[in-house]
Amino acid sequence: MAAGLYGVGGRGRWQRPFDFPIPKAAAGVEDSAIAAALSVGRTTVERTRRRFVEEGLGALEERPRPGTWPKLDAKAQARLIAEACSAAPEGRQRWTLQLLADRVVALGLAASYSYESVRRVLKKQSLSRG
């Protein structure tokens, strides 16, 4: 049954999962069948249908997502990584996450920065502190 629901776009697959539910929903296909064909939940199809009714084609556009922007851009992250790879401060054997966070603030890369954020940046680059 799912094979009859699938269509192929110009590039061989659907560009966004929400492009597909609306035409099929308008054709009378049940939400559960659409959800099974797209490998999404039934509530996702229902929510998309409701948004389309309320907003029209604007419902298909990406919406802003919650969360905050990273405090460090790519250049500032590169500077943090360079600091982490440099020699430790005087009187220390290695950099600690807190020392690196304090260094980010001292360099003026961010007004405040947590050691956890330092950890995430270093982890993303597969680096360790020492």
N, C-alpha and C positions, 0 to 999 in steps of 0.2 A: 504494500500500500504506500509506503514512504517513497518508493521509486517513482510513482506517478505524481508525487508532489514536487519533486525536485526539478528545477530547471537549471540551465547552464548559462551564465552570463558570457559576455564577449571575451573575457580572459580565462574562461574555463571553470570559474567558481564564483560564488557570491562575494561581493566586495565587503558588505556589512551584513550582519545577521538580521538587521531590522529592515532591510530592503525587501526581503522575501515575505514576511508574514502578512503585510497589508494587502497585496493583490490576492493572495490565497484566501484571506479572511473575507475579502469582498466577494470572492467567488463562492462563498458558503462552506469552505472547508472548516471543520471543527478545530478549535484551539488545541486540543490534545494531539490531533494528527499533525498540525503544523509544528508543535513543540517537539514531537518525536522526530520529524523530518529534519529539524534544525539542531537537534540535541540540546535544546534549552528547556527550561521549565515552562509549564502551562501558564503560570502567573506572569512570566516575562512576555509571552504572547498577548495575554490579556492587557497588561500594562501598556504595551506598544499600541495595541488597538485603541485603548482609551485615550492615549496621548494623541494619536492620529485624529480621532474624532474631535478632540478639543483644540488641537493646534494646526491641523492640516499637514502640509508637507514639512513644516518646520519641526515636526516631531521626529523626523528622520535624521536631523542634524545632531552632532555631538553636543552634549551639555557640559558646562563646567563641572568638574568633580571636586568633592570636598578635600580638604587638606591644605597644607601650607606649602609655599614654594621653598625649594632648598635655599639655605642661607648662603651657601658658597656656589659660585658658578664654576665652570670647568677650569678656568685659569686659577681661581683661588684654591680649588681642590688640588690642582697640580702643585701649587706652592706648598700646601699642607703635606702632600706626599714627599716633596723634596725635603721639607723640614724633618719628616719622620725618617728619611733615609740618611740624613746628615748625622754628624757626631752629636752625642748627647750633651746637654748643658754641663757646665763645670760642676763637679761634685756629684755627678750622676753617672751610672754605668749605661743607662739606656733611657729613652724617652718613655714616659708613661702617657696614658691617654689624657689624663688631666693636664699634664705639662703641655701636650700638644694643643689641647683646647685653649689653654691660657695663652699659648704662643699665637694662635689664630687671632685672638682678641688683641694681643699686643701688636701684631703686624697690621691691625686695622682691616682685616679681611671680613670681619663681622663684629657687630656690637656685643654679641654674646654667642657662645658656642659651647655645647656640652661634650663631655667625653664620649658619650654614646654616639653622637654624630660623627666624631672622629673615628670611632670603631667601625661604623658603617662605611665610611669613605675608604678606610684601609682594607676592610673586608672585600669591598667591591673590586679593589685592585689586587686582591690576594696577597696582601702585605701583612707582616706582623710588626710589632713594636721593636723587636730587637733581634 
